[in-house]
Protein backbone atom coordinates (compact mmCIF):
# COMPACT_ATOMS: atom_id res chain seq x y z
CA UNK A 1 0.00 0.00 0.00
CA UNK A 2 1.26 3.44 -0.93
CA UNK A 3 0.02 6.62 0.69
CA UNK A 4 -2.52 8.39 -1.54
CA UNK A 5 -2.01 5.75 -4.24
CA UNK A 6 -3.41 2.52 -2.86
CA UNK A 7 -2.24 -0.97 -3.72
CA UNK A 8 0.78 -0.92 -5.98
CA UNK A 9 2.52 -4.00 -7.35
CA UNK A 10 5.77 -4.37 -9.28
CA UNK A 11 7.03 -7.38 -11.22
CA UNK A 12 10.52 -7.53 -12.72
CA UNK A 13 11.58 -10.29 -15.09
CA UNK A 14 15.16 -10.88 -16.26
CA UNK A 15 15.84 -12.80 -19.48
CA UNK A 16 19.42 -14.01 -19.78
CA UNK A 17 21.73 -16.74 -20.98
CA UNK A 18 24.02 -18.67 -18.67
CA UNK A 19 27.26 -20.38 -19.66
CA UNK A 20 30.17 -22.10 -17.95
CA UNK A 21 32.82 -19.54 -17.18
CA UNK A 22 35.70 -22.00 -16.78
CA UNK A 23 34.58 -25.58 -17.49
CA UNK A 24 38.06 -27.08 -16.96
CA UNK A 25 38.62 -25.78 -13.42
CA UNK A 26 35.13 -25.00 -12.13
CA UNK A 27 32.52 -26.90 -14.15
CA UNK A 28 29.64 -25.56 -12.06
CA UNK A 29 30.67 -21.90 -12.19
CA UNK A 30 28.40 -19.87 -14.40
CA UNK A 31 28.49 -16.47 -16.01
CA UNK A 32 25.37 -14.67 -17.12
CA UNK A 33 24.61 -12.44 -20.06
CA UNK A 34 21.54 -10.30 -19.63
CA UNK A 35 19.41 -9.98 -22.78
CA UNK A 36 16.15 -8.37 -21.70
CA UNK A 37 14.38 -6.88 -18.69
CA UNK A 38 10.61 -6.57 -18.41
CA UNK A 39 8.99 -4.45 -15.70
CA UNK A 40 5.30 -4.24 -14.89
CA UNK A 41 3.77 -2.04 -12.24
CA UNK A 42 0.46 -0.48 -11.44
CA UNK A 43 -0.78 2.47 -9.47
CA UNK A 44 -3.92 1.34 -7.73
CA UNK A 45 -6.49 0.25 -10.28
CA UNK A 46 -6.15 3.40 -12.38
CA UNK A 47 -2.83 2.96 -14.21
CA UNK A 48 -0.76 0.11 -15.59
CA UNK A 49 2.80 0.44 -16.88
CA UNK A 50 5.01 -1.93 -18.85
CA UNK A 51 8.70 -1.23 -19.49
CA UNK A 52 11.16 -3.22 -21.56
CA UNK A 53 14.94 -2.94 -21.83
CA UNK A 54 16.69 -4.88 -24.60
CA UNK A 55 20.46 -5.40 -24.64
CA UNK A 56 23.02 -6.54 -27.18
CA UNK A 57 25.47 -9.38 -26.45
CA UNK A 58 27.70 -6.95 -24.50
CA UNK A 59 24.84 -5.76 -22.28
CA UNK A 60 24.61 -2.40 -24.05
CA UNK A 61 21.12 -0.94 -24.12
CA UNK A 62 19.78 -1.02 -27.69
CA UNK A 63 16.03 -0.58 -27.17
CA UNK A 64 13.73 0.86 -24.53
CA UNK A 65 9.95 0.61 -24.56
CA UNK A 66 7.44 2.07 -22.12
CA UNK A 67 3.66 1.79 -22.25
CA UNK A 68 1.13 3.42 -19.95
CA UNK A 69 -2.54 2.53 -20.04
CA UNK A 70 -5.13 3.94 -17.70
CA UNK A 71 -7.25 6.76 -16.45
CA UNK A 72 -4.59 9.48 -16.54
CA UNK A 73 -2.08 8.54 -19.21
CA UNK A 74 -2.05 6.56 -22.46
CA UNK A 75 1.22 6.45 -24.34
CA UNK A 76 3.97 4.32 -25.87
CA UNK A 77 7.62 5.37 -25.98
CA UNK A 78 10.17 3.60 -28.16
CA UNK A 79 13.81 4.66 -27.89
CA UNK A 80 16.46 3.04 -30.11
CA UNK A 81 20.18 3.18 -29.34
CA UNK A 82 23.40 2.29 -31.10
CA UNK A 83 26.74 2.26 -29.27
CA UNK A 84 25.33 4.30 -26.41
CA UNK A 85 23.75 6.97 -28.59
CA UNK A 86 20.11 7.74 -29.23
CA UNK A 87 19.29 7.05 -32.88
CA UNK A 88 15.49 7.03 -33.06
CA UNK A 89 12.45 8.02 -30.99
CA UNK A 90 8.86 7.00 -31.63
CA UNK A 91 6.19 8.35 -29.30
CA UNK A 92 2.49 7.65 -29.56
CA UNK A 93 0.19 9.19 -27.02
CA UNK A 94 -3.34 10.38 -26.45
CA UNK A 95 -3.87 13.37 -24.20
CA UNK A 96 -6.75 13.97 -21.77
CA UNK A 97 -8.83 15.51 -24.56
CA UNK A 98 -8.49 12.40 -26.74
CA UNK A 99 -6.09 14.04 -29.21
CA UNK A 100 -3.26 11.95 -30.69
CA UNK A 101 0.17 13.41 -30.05
CA UNK A 102 2.40 11.11 -32.13
CA UNK A 103 5.86 11.84 -33.49
CA UNK A 104 8.99 10.13 -34.75
CA UNK A 105 12.49 11.56 -34.80
CA UNK A 106 15.86 10.27 -36.03
CA UNK A 107 18.07 13.28 -35.39
CA UNK A 108 18.13 16.73 -33.80
CA UNK A 109 16.32 15.22 -30.84
CA UNK A 110 14.29 17.32 -28.45
CA UNK A 111 15.98 18.15 -25.16
CA UNK A 112 13.36 16.15 -23.26
CA UNK A 113 14.12 13.07 -25.40
CA UNK A 114 17.85 13.37 -24.74
CA UNK A 115 17.21 13.72 -21.00
CA UNK A 116 14.80 10.78 -21.06
CA UNK A 117 17.39 8.66 -22.92
CA UNK A 118 19.92 9.45 -20.18
CA UNK A 119 17.38 8.25 -17.62
CA UNK A 120 16.89 5.04 -19.62
CA UNK A 121 20.63 4.34 -19.47
CA UNK A 122 20.80 5.16 -15.78
CA UNK A 123 17.85 2.90 -14.94
CA UNK A 124 19.20 0.10 -17.14
CA UNK A 125 22.51 0.26 -15.25
CA UNK A 126 20.67 -0.03 -11.92
CA UNK A 127 18.79 -3.10 -13.14
CA UNK A 128 21.97 -4.67 -14.54
CA UNK A 129 23.80 -4.09 -11.25
CA UNK A 130 20.90 -5.64 -9.33
CA UNK A 131 20.83 -8.62 -11.69
CA UNK A 132 24.52 -9.33 -11.07
CA UNK A 133 24.09 -9.00 -7.30
CA UNK A 134 21.14 -11.37 -7.50
CA UNK A 135 23.07 -13.99 -9.49
CA UNK A 136 26.21 -13.64 -7.33
CA UNK A 137 24.30 -14.15 -4.08
CA UNK A 138 23.74 -17.77 -5.06
CA UNK A 139 27.38 -18.51 -4.17
CA UNK A 140 27.45 -16.98 -0.67
CA UNK A 141 27.11 -20.20 1.30
CA UNK A 142 28.76 -22.54 -1.16
Buried (B, 14 or more C-beta within 10 A) or exposed (E): EEEEEEEEEEEBEBEBEEEEEEEEEEEEEBEBEBBEBBBBBBBBEEBBBBBBBBBBEEBEBBBBBBBBEBEEBBBBBBBBBEEEEBBBBBBBBEEEEEEEEEEEBEEEBEEEBEEBBEEBBEBBEEBBEEBEEEBEEEEEEE
